[in-house]
Amino acid sequence: MLLLKQSSAAVLVSGNPSPVLYTPRFTSRVGSLPVSKTNSFTMANLQKGLTYSSSEKFNPVLACSSHEASPISEDTHIKGVSEIIVGVLGGGQLGRMLCQAASQMAIKVMILDPSKNCSASSLAYGHMVDSFDDSATVEEFAKRCGVLTVEIEHVDVETLEKLEKQGVDVQPKASTIRIIQDKYIQKVHFSRHGIPLPEFMEISDIEGAERAGELFGYPLMIKSKRLAYDGRGNAVANSQDALTSAVTALGGFSRGLYVEKWAPFVKELAVIVARGRDGSMVCYPVVETVHRDNICHIVKAPADVPWKINKLATDVAQKAVGSLEGAGVFAVELFLTDDGQILLNEVAPRPHNSGHQTIESCYTSQFEQHLRAVVGLPLGDPSMRTPASIMYNILGEDDGEAGFRLAHRLIARALSVPGASVHWYDKPEMRKQRKMGHITLVGQSIGVLEQRLQCILSEQTHQVHETPRVGIIMGSDSDLPIMKDAAKILDMFAVTYEVKIVSAHRTPEMMFSYASSAHSRGVQVIIAGAGGAAHLPGMVASLTPLPVIGVPVRATRLDGVDSLLSIVQMPRGVPVATVAINNSTNAALLAIRMLGISDTDLVSRMSQYQEDMREENMVKGEKLERQGWESYLNQ
């Protein structure tokens, strides 16, 4: 059985008595053996050209490098965050992104995958080309690794259990992978641990399927127990007459089937949970997943759900992962029903599509977190470092070259949009609906990112505009001479803004729409100017979670005192920050200080503004002392 490769220099193909090492067309040296423009040579010849003592073990990983390689002893230490070599069963896009995260910490990742051109191959420290379902191969692979983990759960779990008994470190544990592999067993396990689930039952014949239909009603979800992912292995029967065709589409009852009562969900949610070797757990923010043809299409982070739903989803996810064994990252997929329930759909014992956006949006990506967990490092901070993020899966729209052309046009458009990052999985073959990459957008709000994504998809990236961070609103154009000063200050600090007339009395519907949508549009602070009864700031504050700054406008015989008292005397629970009468300048400066909490550039600009004011005041003082007060006033 065979061997590996260093970076993209070479891949050793196993599975035959005389393994062949494939190399790129270049002239190099492997040990003391010259390699001239050739495609292959045997391992026997490779070893003949190497010199090493009996106390030194031949290391084919290093021998396959594209430079002069020296033998290493088993006592040689790997320099980096961890000396453990992480072995990953599978080399798809998840393995690729694990390798990318590992490179930041100098953690060595070796992969076992049957395809020599798999997505992770070019980035892995080593690649054993063979099946991760073959027991002997997995055992041989495990000898080269300090810890074994998976990027796909459909592996030979019996071999993993055998290896664990021999002392091999498998994370998460083989018992967990066994539970997850069979979705029916998974449902039984979580049901026994009190996790809320859709009702389910096993079926073995058409009579059982009909009984399930009578019990659960229609539509009825029929699922394969094993090898079901990315839309495969699920079928919906909308009536009893459709049962036979649904079962046939899944391969028949011999495939192993069960049914679930249809969950009347309003949103599909997901939570990435990480567990360390010490049992500690951290949860990533709840996200919303949008599926198309049963394949994840879009992930929105954070999910737009009430706080109590967020808390409930996190609690269910944490409880589910707590019932399993082993360290690593787990993805918990959930249903939010129309009556506010959270039901568990399924769990993946590995990084997951619902967590790809964490690379750009969180302090610790799910891939770095998985590596931290399996090698025993402290878990990282899972919180978001950006207010909002959207992940869009790049799925094959056509087969072959036509599909590649469409994907590359999409990528080109995405790269021209602010806040967009492209991940291309480098898969050699394009097929319809195949996951080829993803695009992540980060920004101030989900609403803004949805608009940008739509511009990318509709080929209208030229219509992407900067999002206003501050909204300046007033009840009448008569307030504009006062409110214009706020706009001037925001211009001085290069803060984007919008100016609108929104009357609480004359256009209440517009006011309601503006206030309730401002946050989703990316507005971060609202400055509201009003005179007389001055209801606008308070009404807006009652409709938005954003901070509202009220500007009392002098508009009556009471010199604006009525406006001031109206705005400042808000009931408890509806705060409005109120500045002096007609002082929209201070309102803008206060807004900038609020924005500066998460914007170091604005903090710097504000410090400079204060320094400029101090210097201006000093100059005036010196001039007064020099000229005297009479000359000073007569200028």
N, C-alpha and C positions, 0 to 999 in steps of 0.2 A: 504494500500500500504506500504510497507516497508523499509528495511534498509540496512545498510552498513557494512563496515568492517574496521578494523585497520590493516594496512600492510597485511600480508597473514594469519592472525590468524583466520578470520572467514568471511563468506559471508552470508548475509541475502537475501533469495530468496523471491521476492515479487510476487504478482499476485494471492494470495489465502487468505482466511479469517484468517488462522492461519499460518503466515509465519514461515518457518523453518530456523533455523540458523545452517549451516553446519560448523563443526570445525574439525581440524586435530585430530588424535588419540593421545591425551595426557591428563594428569591430570593437571588442572589449577583451578583458581578461577575467576569468573566473578562477580564483586561486592562482596557480601557476600555469593554467591551461589557456592557450590563446584561442579566442573565438573569432573567426572571420565570417564575413557576410553569409550566414547560414540561418536556417530556420529551426533546426533541431539537432540534438545530440543525446546520447543515452546517458543515464545516470552512472552506469558503470564506467564510461569514458570520463565523465566529469570527476569521479572520485579518483581515477588514476592520475589525474593532473593536479591533485591537491596533496600537499604535504602536511601531515600533522602527527604528533606523537601519540602513543597509546594512552597517555593520560588526558589527551584532548579529544573531545567528541566532535565528529564532523557535524557542522551546523549548516544544513542546506539553505536555511533562510538567508544567512549572510553570504553563502557561496553563490547564491543566485543574484547578488547585487551587481550593478553595472560598473563596479570599480574593483580595484585590487582588494580582495577580501582576505582577512586573516582568521584562522581558527580561533574559537573562543572556548574557554573552559566552562564547566557547569557552575563554577563559583563566581563567574563574572556578574557583577551587579548592574542592573539597568538603572540609569540615572533618570530621575523624573519624579512626578508626584507619587507614583506607586510603582513598585517593582513587579506587580502581578501582571501577567499576560492574560488578557481577556479573550476567551474563545467564544465566537458567536456562531450559532447554528443558523445559517441563512446569510445571503449576501445581497439582498435587495436594497431598496431605497432606505429602509430603516437602518440596515447595516452600514450603508454609505454615510448616513448622517451621524451614526455612532462613531464612525472613524473620523469624521470631521471634528466632532466634539473632543475625541480622544487626543487628536493632534495638538490641541491647545494645552493639554496637561502632560504631554509626552507619555501617555498611556498607550501601550502596544495592544492592538486589536488584531486577532487572526480570525479569519472566516472560513467556514466549511460550506461550500455551495457547488452544485454540479455544473454550473455554467462558468467557463473560464472568462467570459466577458460580462459577468454579472455586475450590477451597479456599484457594489462596494469594492470590487477587485482592484481597481486602480489606486485606491486610497488605503487599503489594508496593509498592515505590517506583514501579514502572510496570508496566503490563500490556498487551501487544500481543495482541489477540484474533485469532488465526489459527492455522493448523496448523503444528506443528513438523516436519511431514513435507514441507512445501512449500519447495522450494529457494529461490525468490525471497524468500519471507517470512523464512526463516532468515538469508539474506544481509542483508536490510534490518535485521533485529533486531540482528545482530552489529555493525552500524555504531554502535549506541547503547551498546555494552558494552565494557568493558575486558578482560574475560575471559568466555569462554563455558563453561558446564558443563551437566550434565543431572541431572534427578531421575527420569528414565526412560530406559533405554537404547535403546528402540525408536524411534529418530530417523533422519533422513536422513543416514547416515554419509558418503555421497558428497559431499554439500554441505559437511560438516565438513572433509573432506580437502581440498576445493577452497579453503575459507576459510583453512585452515592454510597452504597454498601462497601465499596472498595476504597472509600475515602476521598473521592473526587468532589470538589466543591461545585455544586450546581445551584444557580440563583436565577429566578426563584426556584423553589424546591420542585422535584419531580412530581410530588403529590399534588402540587398546585397545577402543574401543566396537565396532569391526568384529568383533573376536575374540569379544567377549562376546555380541553380538547373535545369533550362530548357535551354538547350544549344542553342535552336533557339531564345528564348527571350534574352539570353546572347549576341548572335550575333547582334540582332536588337539594343540592348542597346549600344554596342560598336560602331556600325555603325553610330548611331545618334551622338556619341561623337567624330567622326572623326578618329577613330582608323582604320588603314589599315587592311583589312580582305580579305580572299578568297571570291569570289562571292558566294552567297547562296540564297536559296529559299525554302519555305515550300511546301510539297507535301502531297496530301490526297488520291490520286488514281493513277493507273498505267498510265493514260493519262498525269497526272501532272509530273510523273517521266520521261516519254518519252519526254515531252516538255523541261524539265530540261536538258536531254541528248542532245537534239537538240541545246539548248542554250549554254551549257557549254562544250559539247563534252565529249569524253571518254578518259581515265577511269573517272568514276563519283563516288564521295564519298557520300554514303548514311549513315545518322546517326540518332540514336534515340534521341529524345529531352531530355529524362530523364533517370536516372539510367544507365548512360553510363560512364564506367571508366575501366582502366586496360585492354583495348582491347575489352571490351564488348560494344555492341551497335554501332559498326561500320561495314560497309560492302562496298566492292568495286565492282562496276559493270563495267566490261571492254567493254561491248557492250550493245546495246538495248536488245538483247536476254537474257542477264544476269540480267536484272532488276527484273524480277519476283522472281527469286531465291534469290537475295540479299534482297529484301523486306521480303520474307518469313523467311529468316534466322534471321531477326530482329524482327519477331513477327507480321508482317503485319502492314497495315496502321493505324489500331486502336491503335497501340502502340504510335503513334505520331512521324512522321518522317520529316526530311528535308534533302536537298542535298547541297553539296558544290562543287564548281568547283575545280578540282584537282589542287593542288598547286605544281608546279614543283620545289620542294625545293632541295637544295644541302646539307643542314644541318638543324637539328632541335635544336633550342636553347631554353633556359629558363632563366628567371630572377626572383629571390626571392626579393620581395619588402615588406618592413615592414613600417607600418604606426602607429604612436602613437596617443594617445587620443587628443593631441593638433594639429593633422593634419600634424606633421612633418613626413618626409619619408626618408628612407635610402634604397639603392639598393645594393644587393650582386653582385659580379662579374658575368658576363654572362657565362653560362655553355653550353656545347654541350651535348645533350641527344641522346643516341643510342637505338633504339627500336628493339625488336625481337618479332614477332607475336603480334604486337601492344602493347607490354608491355615493360616498361622501363627496359633496360638491363644494360646499362653503362652510367655513367655521368662523363664527363671530365671537370675539372675546372683548369684554366680558358679556355674558348672556344678559339680555334685557328682560330681567325678571325681578319681581319684588324681593326685598332682602330676606324675608322669611322663606321664600322658595329657594333662594340661594343657599341659605343655612340648611334647609332640609335636604337639598341635593348633596351638599357636602357631607352631611352626617350619614346619609345612606351609603355614599361612596366609601367613606372611611370605615364604616361598619362592615361593608362587603369585603374590602381588602384585608381588614383585621381578621377575617375568618379564614384567610389563606396563609400559606407558609412561604417564607423566603423573602429575600430582599430584591429591590428593583422598582421599576416604574410600572404602574398598572393603570389601564384606561377603563373607566367605568361609564358605560353608555346608559342613559336614563330616558324615560318618558315623563313629560309633564302633562297631566290629564286636564280636561276642561274643568274638573272640580277641585283642582289644586293638589292632587296627589303626585308623588314621585314614585315611579315604578322602575325597578332595575330591568334593563334589557339584556345586556351581557357585559362580560369583563374580558379584557385582553391582558395577559401577563407580560407586557412589553411596552415600549414606546408605540405611539398610535397616531393615526392620521389627525385625530382631534387635538393633537398637541404640537403639530408642526409649527404653528405660529409662535410658540414659546421661544424659538431661536432668536427672533427679533424683539418680541414683546415682553419677555420676562427676564429677570436678572439671572436665572439659571434655566437653561433649556431642558426639555424633557430628556434629551440625549445625554447631556452632561450629568443630569441627575441620575439617570440609570447607571452610568459608569461609577459615579460616586457611591451609589448604593451597593452595587455588586462587589466592588473592591474594598468596601469598608471605610470610605471617606465620610466626613460629615456631610449631611444633606445641605443643599444650597437653598437660597431664598427663592421661593416660587412666585413671588408677587410680581405684578406687572410694572414695567418701567415706562410704559406709554399708556395714555388713557384708553386707547381702543386699538383693536387689530382685527383684520379679516384675512383669512387664508382661503385661497381659491385653487382647487386642484386643476392642473393641466392634464386633461384626459385626451386620449387619442380621438381625433375627429374623423380620421380616415386611416386606411392601412398604408404602410410603406412610405414612399417619398412624398406623396401628396399630404399625408398626415404630418410629416416632419415640416413641410413648408408652412402649413397652417399654424403649427405650434410655434415656429420661429417668428412668424409675423406677430403672433400674440405676445411673445417675449419682448420683441422690439418695442411694441407699444407700451408694455408695462414699464420698461426701463426708462421711459421718458416721463413717468409720473412721479411726483414727489412722494417719498415715503414707501416706495415699492421696492421689494427685493425678490429676485428670481432664483429659484432652486431647480436645476435641471439634473435628472437622475442618470443621465448618460446610458440609457438602455439602448442596445444596438438595434432592436426591432420595434417598429411602431405598429400598434394595433388599435382598432376602435375600442374606446372605453378603457384602455390601459392607462394606468397612472404613470405619466412621463415626467412630471415635475410639479411644482406648485409656486404660486405667487403669494407673498405676504405683504399686506399694506398696513402701515401703522400711522396713527394720527390722533386728532383731538376727539373724534366721536365716530360711532358706527355709521351715523347718517352721512357724514362727509366721506367716509371710506366706501360706502355703498355707491355714492355718486361717482367716485373716482374709478371704482371697479367697473361700473356701467360704461364709463367713457372708454376704458380699455377694451371691453368686450364689443362695444358698438363702433369701434375705430374712430372715436372722436376725442382723442387725448388732447387735442388743441383746446377743448372746452374746459379743461381742468383749471380752476381758478383758486386763488388763495382764499382760505376760509376766514371770515371775520371773527376775531377773537373777542371783540367788544361790540355790544349793540347799544347805540345811542338812540333813544326814542323820546318823543315828546307828544303832548296832546294836541298841539296846534303849531302852525308855522310861525305864529307870533312868539313862540319860545325859541325859535332858531337863533336870533341874535345873541341869546345867552348861551345856548348849547353848542354854538360853533366853537367856543373856546376849548371845550373838551376835545373836539375833533382836531384842533390845532396841536394840542399837547400830544395826542396819540400819533399824529403825523411826526412830531418831533422825535418820538421814541420808536418810530417805525413799527407801530402796532396796527394790525389790520382791524378795520371796524366797518360798520354799516350805520347809516342814519335813516331813520324812518319816522313818519308821523303815525302814531297809534293812539287813538283816543279811547279812554275807558268809558266815556259816555256816548260819543257819537259813533264809534265803530267797536262795540264790545266784542263782536265775533272775531274781528281782526286781532284785537288784543289777546283774546283767549288763544287763538291759533299761534300768534307770535310767541307768547310766553311758554306755551306747552311744547313748542317745537324747537326752541332756541338751543337747548342742550344737545339734542340729536343732530342739529346742524353745525355744531362745533363752537357756538358762542360760549364764552367762559365767564363773562361778567356783563351785566346790563346796567347802563346808566339811564335813569328815567327822570326827565324834567317835567314838572307840572306846577301850575299856579292855581289860585283859588281853592276849591275843594281838594285839589291835588290827590285824587284817588289812584292815579296811574301807577306810581311806584309800589304801593301796597298791594293792589290787585295783581300786578305782575309777580310780586314776590310770593303770593299765595299759590301761584300756578307753576312755579319753576323751582328746581333745587339749586339754581345758580344764585350767586350773590347779586343783590340788587342795591345800587347806590342811588339815593333820591336827591334830586336838586330842586329845592324850593325856588320857584320863579316869582318875582315881584310882578303881580298882574292886577292887583286891586288897590283900593284906597288904604288897605291895611299894611302896605309896604312889604308884602310877602310873608308877614308873620303868620297869617292864616295858613299859608301853604306849608311853612316850616312846622307849625304845630300839627297839621294834618298828617304830614309824612313821618314826623318823629314819634308820634303817639300811636305806634302800631300795637295791636294786641299781642300778648305773649304767644310765641310760636311762629310769628310771621315777621322776621327781622328785616328792616331796611336800614342800611347805613346812610345817615343823612348828613349832608354838608351844609355850609352856610348859604344864606339866600343869594341866589344868582352866581354861585361859585362853582360853575361846572369845571373850572380848571382843577380844583381840588378833587372833584369827582374822578376826573381822568387820572390824576396822579395816584389816587387811592386804588383805582382799578389796576394801574401798572404795578403797584406794590403787591397786589393780590396775585397777579400773573407771575410776578417775580419769584414767588415761592417755588416754582418749578422751572424757572427760566433764568439762568445765571447771567445771560446777556442783558436782560432788563435790570437785574440787580446792579450790574456794572454801570449801565446807563443812568440809573437812578442816583447812584453814588456820585457820578460825574455831574449830574444836574444839581445836586446839593452843593458840591464843591464850587460849581459855577456861580450859584446864588451867593455863597459865602464870599467869593472873590469880588463879585459885583458890589456887594454891600461894603466890603473893605475899601474898594476904590471910591465909593460915594463918601464914606466917612473921611478918608484922607483929603478928598477934594473940599469937603465942608470945612475941615480944619485949616486948610491952606487958603481958602477964599473968604471965609467968614460967612455967616448966615445970610446977610443981606445980599451980597453978590451972588451967592449960591441960588437964592430964590429969584433974583432978577434975570437969570439967564433965559 
